[in-house]
Amino acid sequence: MVGPAYHTATIILAAGSSSRMGKGRHKLLLPLHDRPVLAHVLDAALASQARPVVLILGYQAEQVRAHISAYTTHPDLHIIENLHYLQGMSTSMRLGILTLQTNGYTKSPGKEVDSALVLPGDQPLITAQDIDTLIATYRSSGKRIIAPIYEGKRGNPILFDASLFPELLEVTGDEGGRSVLERHRDEIASVAMGNPLANIDVDTWEAYQRVVEVWEHKQ
């Protein structure tokens, strides 16, 4: 008898208002090699082992949808709109977890979700391999939290076991799972990542310029 197939979902946080970018720019829609920043994050998530992929939109949601229309028919991608995105990142994370629970993914035989990666939508240099490395560590380590380390510093995305979902649902304000990480320090497996550039988030115009530079150099 074959046991259930367990999956790690990815929750992409893409609802924020890009307030640090300035000049009315939407950071997730800035062009990177002819495609928006968010498209690169979606590519990495959908090319990885993570399933399903839940994308949380908020600020200028219709505009973002229009820019990623090529992805909207993907069978493993669920696009959810967070009407309360101004109340902080935690509202998007909660919505992602609730989507996994209410769609039956946490109890669905054959595709049961036992964990989720929380991935910011503004990390366009992350790769499917980076995501799969975190998932492989989760499967082999027996730890409930997997955190990537980039050049000695902890970064994103963070992987959480489903047993921590109730605690993540209690988080408020503009934080991801930081308080849950603090509470469960002894349950974290840290993974040194070979791709330090993956942790660059396009939060400011300067950071975006750096990402463009790195991308052009890679090409």
C-alpha positions, 0 to 999 in steps of 0.5 A, spaced: 500 500 500 502 506 497 502 512 503 499 519 501 504 523 497 505 529 501 507 536 498 510 543 500 505 549 498 508 556 496 505 562 498 507 568 494 506 575 498 505 580 493 500 584 496 504 590 498 503 597 496 511 598 494 511 604 499 519 604 499 520 604 492 517 611 491 515 615 485 508 611 484 512 605 481 509 598 483 516 594 484 513 587 482 511 590 475 518 593 474 521 590 468 526 585 468 529 582 462 522 583 458 518 581 464 515 583 470 519 582 477 513 578 479 513 573 473 520 571 475 518 569 482 512 565 479 517 561 474 521 559 480 515 557 484 512 553 478 518 550 476 519 547 483 516 541 487 512 546 491 505 545 490 500 548 490 502 555 489 498 560 492 499 568 490 496 573 494 495 580 491 492 586 494 495 593 491 493 594 484 491 587 483 487 588 477 493 591 474 498 586 476 493 580 474 494 583 467 501 583 467 501 576 469 495 573 465 500 568 462 500 564 468 493 565 470 490 558 467 496 554 470 492 549 474 497 549 480 496 556 481 491 560 485 490 567 485 487 570 491 486 578 493 487 580 500 482 586 501 486 588 507 493 588 505 494 595 508 494 592 515 500 588 513 504 582 511 501 578 516 494 578 513 497 576 506 500 570 510 494 568 513 490 568 507 494 564 504 494 559 509 486 559 510 486 558 502 490 551 503 486 549 509 479 551 506 481 548 499 482 541 502 489 541 501 491 540 508 487 533 508 487 531 501 489 524 500 494 524 494 496 531 495 496 532 502 500 539 504 504 538 510 508 544 510 508 551 506 514 556 504 512 563 505 516 567 499 516 574 498 514 576 491 519 581 490 525 576 490 526 575 482 533 572 483 530 566 487 530 559 483 526 553 483 533 549 485 533 554 491 526 552 493 527 545 492 533 545 496 529 548 502 524 542 501 529 537 501 532 539 507 525 539 510 523 532 508 530 529 511 531 534 517 525 532 521 525 540 523 519 544 523 522 550 520 527 551 514 530 557 514 535 559 508 542 562 510 545 567 505 552 569 506 551 568 514 545 571 514 538 568 515 533 570 509 527 568 505 523 564 503 522 560 510 518 553 510 513 552 516 510 545 518 503 545 517 503 544 525 505 551 526 499 554 521 495 555 527 500 560 530 502 563 523 494 565 523 495 568 530 500 573 527 498 580 526 501 587 523 507 587 518 511 581 519 511 574 516 513 569 521 518 572 525 515 571 532 513 564 530 521 563 528 523 566 535 518 561 539 521 555 536 528 557 535 530 549 537 526 547 531 529 551 525 534 547 520 538 552 517 541 551 510 547 555 507 544 557 500 549 557 494 545 563 491 546 569 495 543 573 490 536 570 491 535 574 497 535 580 494 528 583 494 526 589 490 524 594 495 527 600 493 529 603 486 537 602 488 535 594 490 532 594 483 538 597 479 542 592 483 538 586 480 538 589 473 545 589 473 546 582 476 541 579 471 545 582 465 551 580 468 548 573 468 546 573 461 
